[in-house]
Amino acid sequence: MRRTATWLGPPVLVAALCAGGGTASAASVLTFEGAFSGSDRSSHQIMGGALCAAPSTCQGVPYTSIPLGTYTQEGGRMLTAAIPASGDVVLLGHSQGGQVIYSALRDWSTGAQVAPSPASRVTWFSFGNPENRYGGRQGGVGYTNGQGLPEDPGYSGYEVIRQYDGWADAPDDRSNLLAVLNAEMGKHSLHSNYRDVDYAKVVNGGYPTHTDTYESGAQVRYVWVPTDTLPLIAWTGPFAPALDNALRPIVEKAYNRPVSIPYPTPPTEPNTAKLGGQSGAKTEAKAAVLQDVPRSTWQKRLADKTAQARERRQERAAARADKVRTAMQSIRDRITKADREIRQMPPERTAETSEKS
């Protein structure tokens, strides 16, 4: 049975890891890569490599990282076999690697695999897990031991979710197409990047968090890492802050998270260094777009710029039409002049001209 409670502080192992210096406890850190990782071993870089820092040691556990239940469950059994007989252990899994951890927890809860003891020596960290209970899409085939966390996982851990990571933070309201499209973009731009997540904020409550506490005493802390710009409009450059200000409220209506994620703080001083090296009034005009403005204001600005662009197009079209009219008039004038000169010629000259023609 699950009970919701306030986070009572990180487990003993994590507290020791936070201590730093010579007093920190050495832990064996087992890492599990995401789907289709192949020979790529990048999970040790998550949170800036904080979990793999000395005196702890990181060891990658290879498994067939194809996102099917058969391989995920096989990875869970390999996880169990890799746990040392004694000493503190940290499990670190990204994406499908997090699902591998979940699979092991399910096996331990049912007795399908021998669970490490005592539970206090094992702590797990899962990042971008598609099976997390708050926003994970789950799915997949080939599972025989279920999906998600067991009714009581028995082991404390952290589930870290980047806001708008479409695999781990999918919208609840699938009819909100803007939110769905934004999450799809987040699958590509956010899901593979948990390197810059702040470890201290994860374990010390610096990010929006929600904690589930179980009868066994295990605590699972869900941590949401805010995303400053909607993935859907991140490519718009200097226009992104204004667009984000207008679209984020619509996107957020599709979510029902157990935490409130604050809106990003807009820049107070625009960074003009990234505006293509332009200077003068043109640079200032672009930089002004970076300021946080009410929706009605930027809509008016956009309408004004659209009207100005339309006027410029009309002016250019009118100028081209004037040039065409001038050229046609010049041709007509030349024809008229030539006709008049021919009519004024003496009869004999006219005959000569006709013969030459």
Contacts in CASP RR format, 6 or more apart in sequence:
PFRMAT RR
TARGET T0000
AUTHOR 0000-0000-0000
METHOD contacts of the structure
MODEL  1
MRRTATWLGPPVLVAALCAGGGTASAASVLTFEGAFSGSDRSSHQIMGGA
LCAAPSTCQGVPYTSIPLGTYTQEGGRMLTAAIPASGDVVLLGHSQGGQV
IYSALRDWSTGAQVAPSPASRVTWFSFGNPENRYGGRQGGVGYTNGQGLP
EDPGYSGYEVIRQYDGWADAPDDRSNLLAVLNAEMGKHSLHSNYRDVDYA
KVVNGGYPTHTDTYESGAQVRYVWVPTDTLPLIAWTGPFAPALDNALRPI
VEKAYNRPVSIPYPTPPTEPNTAKLGGQSGAKTEAKAAVLQDVPRSTWQK
RLADKTAQARERRQERAAARADKVRTAMQSIRDRITKADREIRQMPPERT
AETSEKS
1 151 0 8 1.000
1 152 0 8 1.000
1 214 0 8 1.000
1 215 0 8 1.000
2 151 0 8 1.000
2 152 0 8 1.000
2 212 0 8 1.000
2 213 0 8 1.000
2 214 0 8 1.000
3 212 0 8 1.000
3 213 0 8 1.000
3 214 0 8 1.000
3 215 0 8 1.000
4 210 0 8 1.000
4 211 0 8 1.000
4 212 0 8 1.000
4 213 0 8 1.000
5 211 0 8 1.000
5 212 0 8 1.000
5 213 0 8 1.000
5 219 0 8 1.000
6 211 0 8 1.000
7 205 0 8 1.000
7 209 0 8 1.000
7 211 0 8 1.000
7 219 0 8 1.000
7 221 0 8 1.000
8 213 0 8 1.000
8 219 0 8 1.000
9 15 0 8 1.000
10 18 0 8 1.000
10 203 0 8 1.000
10 204 0 8 1.000
11 120 0 8 1.000
11 123 0 8 1.000
11 156 0 8 1.000
11 157 0 8 1.000
11 219 0 8 1.000
12 120 0 8 1.000
13 25 0 8 1.000
13 27 0 8 1.000
13 88 0 8 1.000
13 90 0 8 1.000
13 120 0 8 1.000
13 121 0 8 1.000
13 123 0 8 1.000
14 123 0 8 1.000
14 203 0 8 1.000
16 23 0 8 1.000
16 24 0 8 1.000
16 25 0 8 1.000
16 27 0 8 1.000
16 88 0 8 1.000
17 24 0 8 1.000
17 25 0 8 1.000
17 27 0 8 1.000
17 51 0 8 1.000
17 56 0 8 1.000
17 90 0 8 1.000
18 200 0 8 1.000
18 203 0 8 1.000
18 204 0 8 1.000
22 55 0 8 1.000
24 55 0 8 1.000
24 56 0 8 1.000
25 55 0 8 1.000
25 88 0 8 1.000
26 55 0 8 1.000
26 56 0 8 1.000
26 57 0 8 1.000
26 88 0 8 1.000
27 56 0 8 1.000
27 57 0 8 1.000
27 87 0 8 1.000
27 88 0 8 1.000
27 89 0 8 1.000
27 90 0 8 1.000
28 56 0 8 1.000
28 57 0 8 1.000
28 59 0 8 1.000
28 83 0 8 1.000
28 84 0 8 1.000
28 87 0 8 1.000
28 88 0 8 1.000
28 89 0 8 1.000
28 90 0 8 1.000
29 44 0 8 1.000
29 51 0 8 1.000
29 52 0 8 1.000
29 56 0 8 1.000
29 57 0 8 1.000
29 58 0 8 1.000
29 59 0 8 1.000
29 89 0 8 1.000
29 90 0 8 1.000
29 91 0 8 1.000
29 92 0 8 1.000
30 59 0 8 1.000
30 60 0 8 1.000
30 61 0 8 1.000
30 79 0 8 1.000
30 82 0 8 1.000
30 83 0 8 1.000
30 89 0 8 1.000
30 90 0 8 1.000
30 91 0 8 1.000
30 92 0 8 1.000
31 41 0 8 1.000
31 43 0 8 1.000
31 44 0 8 1.000
31 52 0 8 1.000
31 58 0 8 1.000
31 59 0 8 1.000
31 60 0 8 1.000
31 61 0 8 1.000
31 92 0 8 1.000
31 93 0 8 1.000
32 43 0 8 1.000
32 60 0 8 1.000
32 61 0 8 1.000
32 63 0 8 1.000
32 75 0 8 1.000
32 79 0 8 1.000
32 91 0 8 1.000
32 92 0 8 1.000
32 93 0 8 1.000
32 94 0 8 1.000
32 96 0 8 1.000
32 97 0 8 1.000
32 98 0 8 1.000
32 100 0 8 1.000
32 101 0 8 1.000
33 40 0 8 1.000
33 41 0 8 1.000
33 42 0 8 1.000
33 43 0 8 1.000
33 60 0 8 1.000
33 65 0 8 1.000
33 93 0 8 1.000
33 94 0 8 1.000
33 96 0 8 1.000
33 97 0 8 1.000
34 43 0 8 1.000
34 65 0 8 1.000
34 93 0 8 1.000
34 94 0 8 1.000
34 95 0 8 1.000
34 96 0 8 1.000
34 97 0 8 1.000
34 98 0 8 1.000
35 65 0 8 1.000
35 66 0 8 1.000
35 67 0 8 1.000
35 95 0 8 1.000
35 96 0 8 1.000
36 65 0 8 1.000
36 66 0 8 1.000
36 67 0 8 1.000
37 65 0 8 1.000
38 65 0 8 1.000
41 60 0 8 1.000
43 60 0 8 1.000
43 92 0 8 1.000
43 93 0 8 1.000
43 94 0 8 1.000
43 97 0 8 1.000
44 51 0 8 1.000
44 52 0 8 1.000
44 58 0 8 1.000
44 60 0 8 1.000
44 92 0 8 1.000
45 195 0 8 1.000
46 92 0 8 1.000
46 94 0 8 1.000
46 125 0 8 1.000
46 127 0 8 1.000
46 194 0 8 1.000
46 195 0 8 1.000
46 197 0 8 1.000
47 194 0 8 1.000
47 195 0 8 1.000
47 197 0 8 1.000
47 198 0 8 1.000
47 199 0 8 1.000
47 202 0 8 1.000
48 195 0 8 1.000
48 196 0 8 1.000
48 197 0 8 1.000
48 199 0 8 1.000
49 195 0 8 1.000
49 199 0 8 1.000
50 199 0 8 1.000
51 58 0 8 1.000
51 90 0 8 1.000
51 92 0 8 1.000
51 125 0 8 1.000
51 199 0 8 1.000
52 58 0 8 1.000
56 90 0 8 1.000
58 92 0 8 1.000
59 82 0 8 1.000
61 75 0 8 1.000
61 78 0 8 1.000
61 79 0 8 1.000
61 82 0 8 1.000
62 78 0 8 1.000
63 71 0 8 1.000
63 74 0 8 1.000
63 75 0 8 1.000
63 76 0 8 1.000
63 78 0 8 1.000
63 100 0 8 1.000
64 71 0 8 1.000
64 74 0 8 1.000
64 75 0 8 1.000
65 71 0 8 1.000
65 96 0 8 1.000
65 97 0 8 1.000
67 96 0 8 1.000
67 140 0 8 1.000
68 140 0 8 1.000
68 141 0 8 1.000
68 142 0 8 1.000
69 103 0 8 1.000
69 140 0 8 1.000
69 141 0 8 1.000
69 142 0 8 1.000
69 143 0 8 1.000
70 142 0 8 1.000
72 96 0 8 1.000
72 99 0 8 1.000
72 100 0 8 1.000
72 103 0 8 1.000
72 143 0 8 1.000
73 103 0 8 1.000
73 107 0 8 1.000
73 143 0 8 1.000
73 144 0 8 1.000
73 145 0 8 1.000
75 100 0 8 1.000
75 103 0 8 1.000
75 104 0 8 1.000
76 100 0 8 1.000
76 101 0 8 1.000
76 103 0 8 1.000
76 104 0 8 1.000
76 107 0 8 1.000
76 113 0 8 1.000
77 104 0 8 1.000
77 107 0 8 1.000
77 113 0 8 1.000
79 91 0 8 1.000
79 100 0 8 1.000
79 101 0 8 1.000
79 103 0 8 1.000
79 104 0 8 1.000
80 104 0 8 1.000
80 107 0 8 1.000
80 108 0 8 1.000
80 113 0 8 1.000
80 114 0 8 1.000
80 116 0 8 1.000
83 89 0 8 1.000
83 116 0 8 1.000
83 122 0 8 1.000
86 121 0 8 1.000
87 121 0 8 1.000
88 121 0 8 1.000
88 122 0 8 1.000
88 123 0 8 1.000
89 116 0 8 1.000
89 121 0 8 1.000
89 122 0 8 1.000
89 123 0 8 1.000
90 122 0 8 1.000
90 123 0 8 1.000
90 124 0 8 1.000
90 125 0 8 1.000
91 101 0 8 1.000
91 104 0 8 1.000
91 122 0 8 1.000
91 123 0 8 1.000
91 124 0 8 1.000
91 125 0 8 1.000
92 124 0 8 1.000
92 125 0 8 1.000
92 127 0 8 1.000
93 100 0 8 1.000
93 101 0 8 1.000
93 124 0 8 1.000
93 125 0 8 1.000
93 126 0 8 1.000
93 127 0 8 1.000
93 129 0 8 1.000
94 126 0 8 1.000
94 127 0 8 1.000
94 128 0 8 1.000
94 194 0 8 1.000
95 127 0 8 1.000
95 128 0 8 1.000
95 129 0 8 1.000
95 130 0 8 1.000
95 167 0 8 1.000
95 191 0 8 1.000
96 130 0 8 1.000
97 126 0 8 1.000
97 129 0 8 1.000
98 126 0 8 1.000
98 127 0 8 1.000
98 128 0 8 1.000
98 129 0 8 1.000
98 131 0 8 1.000
99 129 0 8 1.000
99 130 0 8 1.000
99 131 0 8 1.000
101 124 0 8 1.000
101 126 0 8 1.000
102 126 0 8 1.000
102 129 0 8 1.000
102 131 0 8 1.000
102 147 0 8 1.000
102 148 0 8 1.000
102 149 0 8 1.000
103 145 0 8 1.000
104 113 0 8 1.000
105 124 0 8 1.000
105 149 0 8 1.000
105 150 0 8 1.000
105 153 0 8 1.000
105 154 0 8 1.000
105 155 0 8 1.000
106 112 0 8 1.000
106 145 0 8 1.000
106 146 0 8 1.000
106 148 0 8 1.000
106 149 0 8 1.000
106 150 0 8 1.000
107 113 0 8 1.000
107 145 0 8 1.000
108 114 0 8 1.000
108 115 0 8 1.000
108 116 0 8 1.000
108 154 0 8 1.000
108 155 0 8 1.000
109 115 0 8 1.000
109 150 0 8 1.000
109 151 0 8 1.000
109 152 0 8 1.000
109 153 0 8 1.000
109 154 0 8 1.000
110 145 0 8 1.000
110 150 0 8 1.000
112 145 0 8 1.000
116 122 0 8 1.000
119 154 0 8 1.000
119 155 0 8 1.000
119 156 0 8 1.000
119 216 0 8 1.000
119 218 0 8 1.000
122 155 0 8 1.000
123 155 0 8 1.000
123 156 0 8 1.000
123 157 0 8 1.000
123 158 0 8 1.000
124 155 0 8 1.000
124 156 0 8 1.000
124 157 0 8 1.000
124 158 0 8 1.000
125 157 0 8 1.000
125 158 0 8 1.000
125 160 0 8 1.000
126 132 0 8 1.000
126 157 0 8 1.000
126 158 0 8 1.000
126 159 0 8 1.000
126 160 0 8 1.000
127 160 0 8 1.000
127 194 0 8 1.000
127 197 0 8 1.000
128 159 0 8 1.000
128 160 0 8 1.000
128 161 0 8 1.000
128 162 0 8 1.000
128 165 0 8 1.000
128 167 0 8 1.000
128 168 0 8 1.000
128 191 0 8 1.000
128 194 0 8 1.000
129 136 0 8 1.000
129 159 0 8 1.000
129 161 0 8 1.000
129 168 0 8 1.000
130 136 0 8 1.000
130 137 0 8 1.000
130 138 0 8 1.000
130 139 0 8 1.000
130 167 0 8 1.000
130 168 0 8 1.000
131 138 0 8 1.000
131 147 0 8 1.000
131 148 0 8 1.000
131 149 0 8 1.000
132 148 0 8 1.000
132 159 0 8 1.000
132 161 0 8 1.000
132 168 0 8 1.000
132 222 0 8 1.000
133 148 0 8 1.000
133 149 0 8 1.000
134 159 0 8 1.000
134 161 0 8 1.000
134 210 0 8 1.000
134 222 0 8 1.000
134 257 0 8 1.000
134 258 0 8 1.000
135 161 0 8 1.000
135 168 0 8 1.000
135 169 0 8 1.000
135 170 0 8 1.000
135 172 0 8 1.000
135 257 0 8 1.000
136 167 0 8 1.000
136 168 0 8 1.000
136 169 0 8 1.000
136 170 0 8 1.000
137 166 0 8 1.000
137 167 0 8 1.000
137 170 0 8 1.000
138 147 0 8 1.000
138 148 0 8 1.000
139 147 0 8 1.000
149 220 0 8 1.000
152 214 0 8 1.000
152 215 0 8 1.000
152 216 0 8 1.000
152 218 0 8 1.000
153 214 0 8 1.000
153 216 0 8 1.000
153 218 0 8 1.000
153 220 0 8 1.000
154 214 0 8 1.000
154 216 0 8 1.000
154 217 0 8 1.000
154 218 0 8 1.000
155 218 0 8 1.000
156 217 0 8 1.000
156 218 0 8 1.000
156 219 0 8 1.000
156 220 0 8 1.000
156 221 0 8 1.000
157 218 0 8 1.000
157 219 0 8 1.000
157 220 0 8 1.000
157 221 0 8 1.000
158 202 0 8 1.000
158 203 0 8 1.000
158 220 0 8 1.000
158 221 0 8 1.000
158 223 0 8 1.000
159 220 0 8 1.000
159 221 0 8 1.000
159 222 0 8 1.000
159 223 0 8 1.000
160 194 0 8 1.000
160 197 0 8 1.000
160 202 0 8 1.000
160 223 0 8 1.000
160 225 0 8 1.000
161 168 0 8 1.000
161 169 0 8 1.000
161 222 0 8 1.000
161 223 0 8 1.000
161 224 0 8 1.000
161 225 0 8 1.000
162 168 0 8 1.000
162 169 0 8 1.000
162 190 0 8 1.000
162 191 0 8 1.000
162 193 0 8 1.000
162 194 0 8 1.000
162 197 0 8 1.000
162 224 0 8 1.000
162 225 0 8 1.000
162 227 0 8 1.000
163 169 0 8 1.000
163 224 0 8 1.000
163 225 0 8 1.000
163 226 0 8 1.000
163 227 0 8 1.000
163 261 0 8 1.000
164 182 0 8 1.000
164 183 0 8 1.000
164 185 0 8 1.000
164 186 0 8 1.000
164 190 0 8 1.000
164 227 0 8 1.000
164 230 0 8 1.000
164 231 0 8 1.000
164 251 0 8 1.000
165 183 0 8 1.000
165 186 0 8 1.000
165 187 0 8 1.000
165 190 0 8 1.000
165 191 0 8 1.000
166 183 0 8 1.000
166 184 0 8 1.000
166 186 0 8 1.000
166 187 0 8 1.000
166 190 0 8 1.000
166 191 0 8 1.000
167 187 0 8 1.000
167 191 0 8 1.000
168 191 0 8 1.000
169 183 0 8 1.000
169 224 0 8 1.000
169 255 0 8 1.000
170 183 0 8 1.000
171 179 0 8 1.000
171 180 0 8 1.000
171 183 0 8 1.000
171 251 0 8 1.000
171 254 0 8 1.000
171 255 0 8 1.000
172 254 0 8 1.000
172 255 0 8 1.000
172 256 0 8 1.000
173 179 0 8 1.000
173 253 0 8 1.000
173 254 0 8 1.000
173 255 0 8 1.000
174 180 0 8 1.000
174 254 0 8 1.000
176 250 0 8 1.000
176 251 0 8 1.000
176 253 0 8 1.000
176 254 0 8 1.000
178 232 0 8 1.000
178 247 0 8 1.000
178 250 0 8 1.000
178 251 0 8 1.000
178 254 0 8 1.000
179 250 0 8 1.000
179 251 0 8 1.000
179 252 0 8 1.000
179 253 0 8 1.000
179 254 0 8 1.000
179 255 0 8 1.000
180 254 0 8 1.000
181 232 0 8 1.000
182 230 0 8 1.000
182 231 0 8 1.000
182 232 0 8 1.000
182 251 0 8 1.000
183 231 0 8 1.000
185 231 0 8 1.000
185 232 0 8 1.000
185 234 0 8 1.000
186 231 0 8 1.000
188 231 0 8 1.000
189 231 0 8 1.000
189 234 0 8 1.000
190 227 0 8 1.000
190 231 0 8 1.000
194 225 0 8 1.000
197 225 0 8 1.000
198 206 0 8 1.000
198 207 0 8 1.000
200 206 0 8 1.000
201 207 0 8 1.000
202 223 0 8 1.000
205 223 0 8 1.000
207 223 0 8 1.000
207 224 0 8 1.000
207 225 0 8 1.000
207 226 0 8 1.000
208 223 0 8 1.000
208 224 0 8 1.000
208 226 0 8 1.000
208 259 0 8 1.000
208 260 0 8 1.000
208 261 0 8 1.000
208 262 0 8 1.000
209 221 0 8 1.000
209 222 0 8 1.000
209 223 0 8 1.000
209 224 0 8 1.000
209 259 0 8 1.000
210 221 0 8 1.000
210 222 0 8 1.000
210 257 0 8 1.000
210 258 0 8 1.000
210 259 0 8 1.000
211 219 0 8 1.000
211 220 0 8 1.000
211 221 0 8 1.000
211 222 0 8 1.000
212 219 0 8 1.000
212 220 0 8 1.000
212 222 0 8 1.000
213 219 0 8 1.000
214 220 0 8 1.000
222 258 0 8 1.000
222 259 0 8 1.000
224 257 0 8 1.000
224 259 0 8 1.000
224 261 0 8 1.000
226 261 0 8 1.000
226 262 0 8 1.000
226 264 0 8 1.000
227 264 0 8 1.000
228 264 0 8 1.000
229 240 0 8 1.000
229 241 0 8 1.000
229 244 0 8 1.000
229 264 0 8 1.000
230 243 0 8 1.000
230 244 0 8 1.000
230 247 0 8 1.000
230 248 0 8 1.000
230 251 0 8 1.000
232 247 0 8 1.000
232 251 0 8 1.000
233 239 0 8 1.000
233 240 0 8 1.000
233 243 0 8 1.000
233 244 0 8 1.000
233 247 0 8 1.000
234 240 0 8 1.000
236 243 0 8 1.000
238 275 0 8 1.000
238 286 0 8 1.000
238 287 0 8 1.000
238 289 0 8 1.000
238 290 0 8 1.000
239 289 0 8 1.000
241 266 0 8 1.000
241 267 0 8 1.000
241 289 0 8 1.000
241 290 0 8 1.000
241 291 0 8 1.000
241 292 0 8 1.000
242 289 0 8 1.000
242 293 0 8 1.000
242 298 0 8 1.000
244 264 0 8 1.000
245 266 0 8 1.000
245 292 0 8 1.000
245 293 0 8 1.000
245 295 0 8 1.000
245 298 0 8 1.000
246 295 0 8 1.000
246 298 0 8 1.000
246 299 0 8 1.000
248 263 0 8 1.000
266 290 0 8 1.000
266 291 0 8 1.000
266 292 0 8 1.000
267 290 0 8 1.000
267 291 0 8 1.000
267 292 0 8 1.000
270 287 0 8 1.000
270 288 0 8 1.000
270 290 0 8 1.000
270 291 0 8 1.000
271 287 0 8 1.000
271 290 0 8 1.000
272 283 0 8 1.000
272 284 0 8 1.000
272 286 0 8 1.000
272 287 0 8 1.000
275 283 0 8 1.000
275 286 0 8 1.000
275 287 0 8 1.000
277 283 0 8 1.000
278 286 0 8 1.000
289 298 0 8 1.000
289 301 0 8 1.000
293 301 0 8 1.000
342 350 0 8 1.000
342 353 0 8 1.000
345 353 0 8 1.000
END
